[in-house]
Amino acid sequence: MYETLRHHAVRLKVHAGWFVRDLFPHRKVVREVLGVDLTLPWSHRLPDFISPYGENLVDLARELAEADGEQLTFIDVGANVGDSTKQVLHACDARAICVEADPYYLEYLHLNVGDDPRVTIVEALLTPEESTAATTAVRVGGTTRFEEGEVGDALASVSPAALRAGHPGFERLRLIKSDTDGYDVLLVPALVESWADNPTKPALFFEYDHILTRKVGNDPLAVWPRLEALGYRDIGVWDNGGHLVGRTTVSEIAAKADVLDEVWGKLNHPYWDVAVIHADDAAGQTALERIAPASKTL
């Protein structure tokens, strides 16, 4: 009972802070998140997320770099303010491509990682094809999704094939992270297909959200047959607070994901972060086992 009341008190305090900060949303502040300093708009929700949110991607990157014994090559799709990239670079030896299409957050992306020689920023909207009708930015609490609309504030689009062709130094791509509010189920397989001849078989880490994916017109379940056909097998699952839910496989996850169709009130619903590893990726399997043991079955 005490813990429940304490939890509600913390939530009320956080929400009250959001109200004040939203009055001056564009004020620049510096906040430490997972050991790195980030310049953010004051309204950004990232500093309010309680650990272990965000740690799982960083842990996967660190374990992959250690298992491989070489520099990690990393693509950050939907890079936002550069938090994931900066945290990964702080945790291990890595190089990164950051893809971001929202001009508002690009300013912060450049402030946070633009001077780092290990980072290449691609100012474009990654789409399976070269063009898209989804060009209107919808910004909510520090994230952006693009929808069809009258306002064309997204930058020009780039396909996965063009992204690869433009960055030959990333032929041995090792990790793909995607957080694009509903488009991950299309973009992640498209990226894998564009690097299909890559012998390293990149590990995948992306947001898996049934409700938001359907909201933008995509089928969340369609991603799994595509990844299975590409040889991906093992999955680690974390809830939207960053806590481990368990391990499963590409062939079994759809039957276990009904919980993601629930709605918690008017604004909230559950979603997962998932790490997906190729069946032939021995180092990736080792990395996944360290952060999401197979004994913890979903």
C-alpha positions in Angstrom: 0.0 0.0 0.0 2.8 2.4 1.0 4.7 1.7 -2.3 1.5 2.3 -4.3 0.9 5.6 -2.7 4.6 6.5 -3.1 4.4 5.6 -6.8 1.4 7.8 -7.3 3.1 10.7 -5.5 6.1 10.5 -7.7 3.9 10.4 -10.8 2.0 13.5 -9.7 5.2 15.3 -9.0 6.6 14.4 -12.5 3.3 15.4 -14.2 3.3 18.7 -12.3 6.9 19.3 -13.6 5.8 18.6 -17.1 3.1 21.3 -16.8 5.6 23.9 -15.8 8.2 22.9 -18.4 5.6 22.8 -21.2 5.0 26.5 -20.5 8.6 27.2 -21.7 9.1 24.2 -24.0 12.0 25.5 -26.1 14.3 26.6 -23.3 17.6 24.8 -23.6 18.8 22.8 -20.6 21.7 20.3 -20.0 20.8 17.1 -18.2 22.8 14.0 -17.4 21.2 10.8 -18.6 22.9 7.4 -18.3 26.3 9.0 -17.6 26.3 11.6 -20.5 25.4 15.2 -20.6 22.7 16.1 -23.1 21.4 19.4 -24.3 17.6 19.2 -24.5 14.5 21.3 -24.8 13.1 21.8 -21.3 9.9 20.0 -22.3 11.7 16.8 -23.3 10.6 13.8 -21.2 13.9 11.8 -21.4 15.3 13.0 -18.0 12.1 11.8 -16.3 12.4 8.2 -17.4 13.7 6.1 -14.4 16.5 3.6 -14.9 16.7 1.0 -16.4 15.0 2.7 -19.4 17.5 3.1 -22.2 20.2 0.9 -20.5 19.3 -2.2 -22.5 20.4 -0.8 -25.9 23.6 0.4 -24.3 24.2 -2.9 -22.7 23.6 -4.8 -26.0 26.1 -2.5 -27.8 28.7 -3.0 -25.1 28.3 -6.7 -25.1 28.5 -6.9 -28.9 31.7 -4.9 -29.0 33.2 -7.1 -26.3 32.1 -10.3 -27.9 33.4 -9.2 -31.4 36.6 -7.6 -30.1 36.4 -4.8 -32.6 34.8 -1.4 -33.1 31.0 -1.4 -33.3 29.3 0.0 -36.3 25.9 1.3 -35.4 22.9 2.9 -37.2 20.6 5.0 -35.1 17.3 5.6 -36.9 15.1 8.2 -35.4 18.1 9.6 -33.6 16.2 12.5 -32.0 18.5 14.4 -29.7 21.3 11.9 -30.1 20.9 10.3 -26.6 21.2 6.7 -27.7 24.2 7.4 -29.9 26.0 9.4 -27.3 25.4 6.7 -24.6 26.6 3.9 -26.9 29.8 5.9 -27.8 30.3 6.5 -24.0 30.0 2.7 -23.3 32.2 1.2 -26.0 34.4 1.8 -29.1 31.9 2.6 -31.8 31.1 4.6 -35.0 27.5 5.7 -35.7 25.2 7.0 -38.4 22.4 9.1 -37.0 19.3 9.4 -39.2 16.9 12.2 -38.2 14.2 14.0 -40.2 12.7 16.5 -37.8 14.4 19.9 -38.1 13.5 20.7 -34.6 15.4 17.9 -33.0 18.3 18.1 -35.5 19.5 21.2 -33.8 19.9 19.2 -30.6 21.3 16.2 -32.4 24.1 18.4 -33.7 24.6 20.0 -30.3 25.0 16.6 -28.6 27.0 14.5 -31.2 27.7 16.7 -34.2 31.2 17.5 -33.2 32.1 13.9 -32.6 34.3 12.5 -35.5 32.8 9.1 -34.9 29.3 10.3 -35.8 27.8 10.9 -39.2 24.4 12.7 -39.2 22.0 12.1 -42.1 19.4 14.7 -42.3 16.6 12.7 -44.0 13.5 10.6 -43.4 14.4 7.0 -43.8 11.6 5.2 -45.8 11.4 1.9 -47.6 11.1 3.8 -50.8 12.7 7.1 -51.9 9.5 9.1 -51.2 6.7 9.1 -48.8 3.4 10.9 -48.1 4.1 11.1 -44.4 5.7 14.5 -44.2 4.0 16.2 -41.2 5.8 16.0 -37.9 3.7 15.2 -34.8 5.8 15.9 -31.7 4.7 14.5 -28.3 6.8 14.6 -25.2 10.1 14.5 -26.9 9.4 12.1 -29.8 8.3 12.6 -33.4 6.3 10.6 -35.8 5.5 11.6 -39.3 2.0 11.4 -40.7 0.2 12.5 -43.9 -0.9 16.1 -43.6 -0.8 19.6 -45.1 2.4 20.7 -43.4 5.6 19.4 -45.1 8.2 19.8 -42.3 10.0 16.5 -42.8 13.3 16.6 -44.7 13.8 14.7 -48.0 13.6 10.9 -47.7 16.3 8.3 -48.2 16.0 4.6 -48.8 18.0 1.9 -46.9 19.8 1.1 -50.2 20.8 4.7 -50.7 21.9 4.9 -47.1 24.2 2.0 -47.5 25.5 3.2 -50.8 26.4 6.6 -49.3 28.3 5.1 -46.4 30.8 2.5 -47.6 32.5 2.5 -44.2 29.5 0.7 -42.7 29.6 -2.3 -44.9 30.1 -4.5 -41.8 27.1 -3.0 -40.0 26.8 -4.5 -36.5 23.8 -2.9 -34.8 20.6 -1.3 -36.0 18.5 0.7 -33.6 15.1 2.1 -34.7 12.7 4.3 -32.8 10.3 5.8 -35.3 6.9 5.7 -33.6 5.1 3.0 -35.6 7.4 2.7 -38.7 10.0 0.4 -37.1 8.2 -2.8 -38.4 8.9 -1.6 -42.0 12.3 0.1 -41.6 14.1 -2.6 -39.7 13.5 -5.4 -42.2 14.3 -3.0 -45.1 17.6 -2.1 -43.5 18.5 -5.8 -43.0 17.6 -6.6 -46.6 19.8 -3.8 -47.8 22.7 -5.3 -45.8 21.7 -8.9 -46.6 25.2 -9.8 -47.8 26.8 -8.5 -44.7 28.6 -11.4 -43.0 28.2 -9.9 -39.5 24.4 -10.1 -39.6 23.5 -7.0 -37.6 21.8 -7.2 -34.3 18.5 -5.3 -34.1 17.0 -3.2 -31.3 13.7 -1.5 -31.9 10.5 -0.2 -30.3 7.6 -2.7 -30.9 4.3 -0.9 -30.3 1.1 -2.5 -31.6 -1.2 0.5 -31.1 1.1 3.2 -32.5 2.1 1.0 -35.4 -1.6 0.4 -36.4 -2.3 4.1 -35.9 0.1 5.0 -38.7 -1.4 2.3 -40.9 1.2 -0.5 -40.5 0.7 -4.1 -39.4 2.8 -4.9 -36.3 2.7 -8.6 -36.8 4.1 -8.5 -40.4 7.6 -7.8 -39.2 8.2 -11.3 -37.7 7.8 -13.4 -40.9 10.1 -11.0 -42.7 12.8 -11.3 -40.1 12.4 -15.0 -39.8 12.9 -15.3 -43.6 16.1 -13.3 -43.2 17.4 -15.8 -40.6 16.6 -14.0 -37.4 15.6 -16.2 -34.5 16.1 -15.1 -30.8 14.5 -12.2 -29.1 15.0 -10.4 -25.8 11.9 -8.4 -24.7 11.8 -5.4 -22.2 8.7 -3.5 -21.2 8.3 0.3 -21.7 10.0 0.9 -18.4 13.1 -1.0 -19.5 12.5 -4.1 -17.3 13.2 -7.5 -18.7 10.0 -9.3 -19.7 11.8 -12.4 -21.0 13.1 -14.3 -24.0 11.3 -15.7 -26.9 11.8 -16.4 -30.6 10.7 -14.8 -33.9 8.3 -17.7 -34.6 6.6 -17.5 -31.2 6.4 -13.8 -30.3 3.2 -12.9 -32.2 1.3 -15.4 -30.1 2.5 -13.8 -27.0 2.0 -10.1 -27.9 -1.7 -9.8 -27.2 -0.9 -7.7 -24.1 0.3 -4.9 -26.5 -3.3 -4.4 -27.7 -4.4 -3.2 -24.2 -5.1 0.4 -23.5 -4.3 2.0 -20.2 -6.6 5.0 -19.9 -6.8 7.7 -22.6 -3.1 8.2 -23.3 -1.2 5.2 -22.1 -0.7 1.7 -23.5 2.1 -0.9 -23.2 4.8 -1.4 -25.7 8.1 -3.4 -25.8 11.7 -2.8 -26.7 13.1 -5.9 -28.5 16.5 -7.1 -29.3 16.6 -9.6 -32.2 19.6 -11.8 -33.1 20.3 -13.8 -36.2 20.5 -17.6 -35.8 24.0 -17.6 -37.2 25.4 -14.8 -35.0 27.3 -16.6 -32.3 28.7 -13.4 -30.8 25.2 -11.8 -30.8 23.8 -14.9 -29.1 26.4 -14.5 -26.4 25.6 -10.8 -26.0 21.9 -11.4 -25.8 22.3 -14.2 -23.2 24.3 -11.8 -20.9 21.5 -9.2 -20.9 18.4 -11.4 -21.3 19.1 -15.0 -20.2 17.2 -17.7 -22.1 16.1 -19.1 -18.7 13.8 -16.0 -18.4 11.1 -17.3 -20.8 8.5 -14.8 -22.0 
